[in-house]
Amino acid sequence: MDIETRYNQALDYLYSFVDYSLKHSSELAKADFNLDRMFALMESLGNPHTKYPVIHVAGTKGKGSVSALCASALKFAGYKAGLYTSPHLLDYVERIQIDGEPISHEQLIDLVDEIKPHVAKIEKLTTFEITTALAFLAFAKYDVNAAVFEVGLGGRLDATNVVTPKVSVITSLSYDHMAVLGNTLALIAGEKAGIIKEGVPVVSAPQKDEALDVLLRIADQKGCEFTLVGNDVKFEAVDSSLSGQRLRIDDRRQTMDNGQSSIIELQIPLLGSHQLENATTAYAALKASGIPINDEQIQSGFSQVQWRARFEVARLDPPVIFDSAHNQDSFEKLRETLETYFPGKKVYLIFGASEDKNIPGMFAEMKPKINKIIITRADHPRALSVDHIQGLAGQAGVESEALVPVKEALRRALELSSKDGSIVLSAGSMFVTAEVMREWKFLNESTKLD
């Protein structure tokens, strides 16, 4: 049997378990989340999650970027660096990366074969729990000596929360997954702060007071040193262009021989002012982790980081941009980034969303930039119908049309953009953006063949 057939069988096996990412929010809210199954599975596997130092990252927005930055810096510091994130964009193995590369299809097949007898002994395991265990196992099996784990959902009861990390990181908190995490920032912060462990340093991005109060209280209860980006570690923009940004970090936790705080300049390819905050959070986390790494290695790693669908400019004229914004807060940051790099330019927004998202809030943030919304639907069970979204667009006073499948929405947006030079922007759903990226690649390859 060829590898791709076996790979698809491995994926079929993983998806044969309960996959809450495919469930409606009402089912998610009553899900039986607890860590007992994960601890039992880890024990059966020989506790692979204890074999290497871990940086653990939770948050609403920015946790993927912070995780990718940390992993890239560790790689450039000479570590064999593991990175676990979710969801994937184009291929399942993207979730489990070593030194910036997804594990191979063959490696995933081998890992699934190895884990099957252990999974068979434990009832009610989920797809995400098994995939997380596969990452822990992969990093131990392939000699990773430093790893970064991004939380899937929340923190307290997330499958990744079996680790005792070197540092617990909380990125920007805002409203998302409220049916599961709570409908106030304090409740959401309480769930995210569930990753804070006794005596383990905590690094937090800037937070609203309501969220910060919770993080500070829990860190204090657990005797953790607490670093707040924007306060203990300050940052400022130096310059910015479509090729990247430079920032200056003033780390007040570290003093030089002359008594001055440590200052470092960093270059990152990720665009948008929020990425300056993410880079500073990643820098502070690396320094707080105690994992040996110097400023030059961090500079090299940050400058080479790769993290797709974060204001990814696929073409400049007329612009085509892929983004992963999917709540009101991230749409506000997306609009600001558009205004920074493409001032005055309007967008044709290819948009789909899951049923638990604040779509009116997203439309309100983006309305000043929108020519028209091209509403579509990803091939995903939680995706809202185009009719429902079109009704919300009408209420928001935004012109729209609906086209399914996603490839037709992209073709229509490109057709409109070719007439007036407006930006083609995909955002609102990672699943829609992933399908847009696939179709964009196909269109470009077809053009080259012609």
Phi, psi and omega in degrees: 000135183286163187297320183293325176295315179294324178297315179294327176293322178296319177294319177301320178298312181297319182281354178284348177268173180293124179244101186290343176292342180259002184265155175288156187300329179296323178286323180298320184296330182255016181292150181270077178273125168201165187265359184301316181297317181295317179297321178295318180294318178299317180300316181297326182275358182089023177053058180297337183289352180260003190272355184205155177291144184234139165258125187248126190235119174242170178148171177272309180234147174091353185291327177292316179296316178298317180297315181296319178297314179299314182295321179295319178296318179298319177300314182286348174272003175095004177276152166276106196257125176266146177222123177242121180222167175203156352283179174274163176267302189242335185211136186306324184292347176301337182294332184240103184241146175232123184052043173082001181239135175300148172299159183282162175302320180295321178295320178296319177303312181298318181294318179296317178300321182291325187275339187308310182295331178287320178295323183298339183274350188238126183279151169067021174295149180254166177304315183293321178297316181293319179296320177297318177297322177300321178294313177303316181294316181301315184293326176288318184292323185256025168061036171294138179240013168195137185221152177239126180243122174270131176296143178281301182217127178073246182171303186307313184250014180287147184300333179288347190279020171276350183278151163252100190277175173279334177205141175255128187243131175241114179274187186306130180256134176208186186277121176195150180050043187294333179297333182259318191264346182112159186252019171232156178297326179297316179294317179298316180298322179298320177293315180296320181292353175299345177276350182288126183247156181309119173074002181271129181304146179240134173239128180238139168293166174305138182228157169293151187306320183301320179282318183299320180303318180294313182299316181297319182296315182291320177298320179294317179301326184262009175065040183258137170293132187241124176248124178251115176295138184095345179237293178283327177233109183263159179213155175212150178287141175257304173201167187206140173210179180293346178272352178149186182225152172244142177223157177246129180249131176248103185267100184283355176281338183245129177246143180277177179301330181274006178086355179277154176289158182283130179238134180222144172255138181233147175246131177229144177279347182286137188255153179107143183298330179297335179286338173295318177297317179297318180296319180293321177297317178296317178300311181298322179295314179301317182291324181283340188291336185079356174288123184302121179198140181250171186298323181295320179293322176295317179301315180296313182296317181294323183291339183253006185298145175237124181210103193281159176064028170244093188043054181274113182273104184277334177209147184265329188217111344291153189294142170234124186230133175254131179219158184251012180303131180213023166214176187297318181298316181288332175290326175298316179294323178296315178299317179297321180292319176301317182293328179292312189264336180225062185302133176082349182278138177268167183232149162261110187266114172277118193224133167217165181203158174278164189289345183261015185262152178275081185292317177303322178295319178295315180295321180298320180293321188268348188310316182299340184259352192270127165281309181199145173263128173261100187276135181216182183220125176288161176280076186210134186296337180269359182290135178287153177292150180294328179297317180297314181294322180296324175298319179292324177296319178298316178298328181278354180074032181245132179292141181209162165217158185244133178217126176232140005282184185301324183298327178289325177295318178296315181299320179293317179298319179294321179298314180294318181296325182295339182273328185231001176077009179292163180284138167264119185233127174253126179197169178110329180207127176301327184288321175295312182300321178299317179292323176298316180298319178298315182291323177300316178299316180298315180298319180292321179292323179295319180297319180296320180296323179293000000 
